[in-house]
Amino acid sequence: MQPSRLMVTGGENWVRRCAFAFVMSAMLATSAQARGVSPYLPVDLSPEIERKIERVLMLAEQPALTRPIAAATVLDALPRACERDAALCAEVRRFLTSLTRTAGIGHASLSAGVASGADTPLPNRHGMSSQSDYEASAALYWQPGDRFLVTAGALAYDGDTTPTGTVVSLGGEYFQVDAGYRDRWWSPFEDGAMLMSTQAATLPSLTVSNYTPLTRAKLRYEAFMAETGESANIALGTGTTTGKPRLAGLHLSIEPLPGWSLGVSRIMQYGGGGRDDSLGELFDAFFNPSDHDNAAAGSTEEFGNQVASFTSQFVIGDPLPVAVYFEYAGEDTSTLSNVRLGNTALSAGIAFPKLGERFAAAFEITEWQNGWYVHHIYRDGFASDGHVLGSWGGDWRRLGDGVGARSAYARLSWHSPGGAGFETTYRQLENGDYTLGNYETARQIDARYSRPLGQWFVGGELTVGRDVFGESYSRLGAFIRF
């Protein structure tokens, strides 16, 4: 008899029973509710409409700690936002109308460009680099009934094609199940998310979430399981194993006061190749990491790698619309405590969705300690196919160098009454000088102009920068988007 095996099996059965009870309860609740599944809005694929939607939510004093955003959430926010910017609401409402049919085009985008200089990973572009001479994405949907939705999507650029946006959804407003290539962004920040962003290609996943809050506390939840790209550098005993590490994540948030949201998130990287991926061990390590995952620091016998964060956003609509937001994140735990985070990262940001009649702006800063996106078990890091799963700054350094860094971001946007818009952003990254990286301060400037052409947007974009190794790069492109 093997007690440890019995304990694992018992844990798995307990987890299954809890999961079954939760699913059945949610399905019963779903059957009695008014609304079914909601399509999602694109994440870092259609910047023009995405920025407008962010402004609508802020004007409606609706915090957003995660993306993608459900179309139903934006529809709920429109009445209040329209009181402050009727023209903006009209544009967003026209876009959302295209998602209310039985079948149609969710979005479509095609861009072509010319590049020069170093080959640099671009921030939040699903793994695309500055040398890519094209980028194409599209999503088609079919919703035969309230409780069922199929979306077929794809994203392609030089060197990679991913079925981003290909998702089967079922359920309703309190319990929606999504299976497929669903993007995930866990942070109120627009420039970077420490835990999960769009820096890497979209992962296949199974997700359960609600888009309508529960209880008076306005509880929102999102839980998922995903699989990353293959790695041949996973520690196992005294050697290595090859496989696809898995991810399990949970996000919870509440709104203690109108316009103020608090959230907590945790993600576990585990399994892959010959490593243990049992549900019982996952449950123990996820909810009690100090005893079951971090008890022997540096040991390959640990179950996996964890990251966690606390986030908050406070949105005020009058007299000057503004959103203030923060993130406190950690890589594993500290001092054998489940609530004290190790290798911390601190972020602060402020956004102005409406400065006068034509402008909007945002300013963000993040600083993280060493140890982020590197791990002694997963030696390719908290990453997938060569790109970190969190902040783009983790891609701007030598592979495997767990150096700390500080990033800064600023955005200024202008829009005309006719729908044309211009946006420029500035990014800066300064890696620590205590490793052998010999890094320089990296800077990148982006400028984009677009204008409506019927139901389409056409425009151009320019990226110029200098990377952490002192190499310059640039990319000039033109695009058309639906």
C-alpha positions, 0 to 999 in steps of 0.5 A: 500500500502506498499512502502518498498515492492514496492521498493523491487519488483522494484529492483528485476525487474530492476535486472532481466532486467539488467541480461537478457540484459547481458545474451542476449548480451553475448550469441550474442557474444558467437555465433560469437566467435571461441572457446566454453566452456573449461574444468577446471583443478582440485583444490587441488585434483591432486597436481602434475599436478596442481603445474606444471600448476602453473609453466607454467603460471608463466613462461609465465608471466600470472597472475592468481588471481582465480582458477579453471584454464581453460584448454584453458588458459594453452594452450594459455600460453604454447608457451611462457612457452616452450621457458623457460622450454621445458620439463615442457611444454611437461608434461603439454601438454600430460596432456591437450591432455587427455581433448581434446577428446569427452569423457574421464577421467579428473583426478582420485586419490586414497590414503590410510593412517594411522593416529595417534594423534589429529583429525585436519582439514587439510589445503585446503583438502575440509573438510578432517581431519588428521584421514581420512584413505582414500581419493578418487576423480575422474572426467569423462567428455563428450563434444559432441560439442564446446558449451556444456560440462558435467563433472561427479565428486566426492570426498570422504573421511572418513565421507563425499562424495561430487559430487565435479566436477559434472558440466554442462557447456555451452557457450564460451570463453567470457561467460561460464555458469557452474551449479553444484559443481564447486570449487572456489579459489579467491586469487593468494596465493597457501596456503590460500585464505581469501574469498573463498578456498577449506577448506570446501566441494564444494558448489552447485553453478551457475557461469558465467565467461570468460576465454579469457580476454575482451578489451585492459584492459584484463578484466576478470569476475566471478559471482556466486550464491551458497548455503552452508550447513544447519545451525540451528544457524541463527539469526532472530529477537529475536530468530533463524531460521534453513536453508541453507545460500546463497552466492553471489559473484563477481570478476573482474580483469584487467591487466594494464601492461603485467604480472601485474594483479589487482583484486577486489572481494566481497561475500555476505552471506545472506538468510537461513531459514526465512531470506530475500533473495530477489534479490532487497535487495541483489543488494542494500546490495551488491553494497551499503553495508554501507547504506543497510547492515552495517548501524546498526552494531550488529543488526539482521536486517542487510541483511547479512554478507560481505567479500571483497578483493583487490588482485594483482600479478606481474609476471616476466619471465627473468632473474629469473622467479618470481611472487610477489603477495598481498591481502588486505581483509576485513570483512564488511566495515568500517566508513560507507564507501563502499571502506574502509574495516573493520577487515582487513587482509594483505597477501604477497607472492613470488614464484620462479617457476624455481630455477636452473634446478630442484627446485621451491619455494614459501613463504607467510605470512598472518595476519588478525584482529579479526572478521574474519569468525564469525558473529552475524547473522550467528553464525556458521560463514562464513562457511559450515558444520563446516569448514570456506569458506576461510583460513584454519587458521579459522578452527584452533581455538575454534568454534565461537572465532573471534580471529586474527591470523598470518600464515606463509607458505614455500614450496620447490619443486624438480623435476627430468628429468624423472618426479619424484618429491619431495615437502615439505611444512611448515605451522605455525599459531599463534592465538592472546592471547587476548581471552580465547582460551589459544592457542599455536603456531601450526605447520605442515610439509608435505612431498610428493614424486611422480613418473610417472608410465605410465600415472599415478603418484604413491607416498607417503606423510607424515604429522606431526604437533602440533595443537593450543591446543598443541596436536600432530598428524600425517598421513602417506599415499600412493597414485596413480593418473591419 
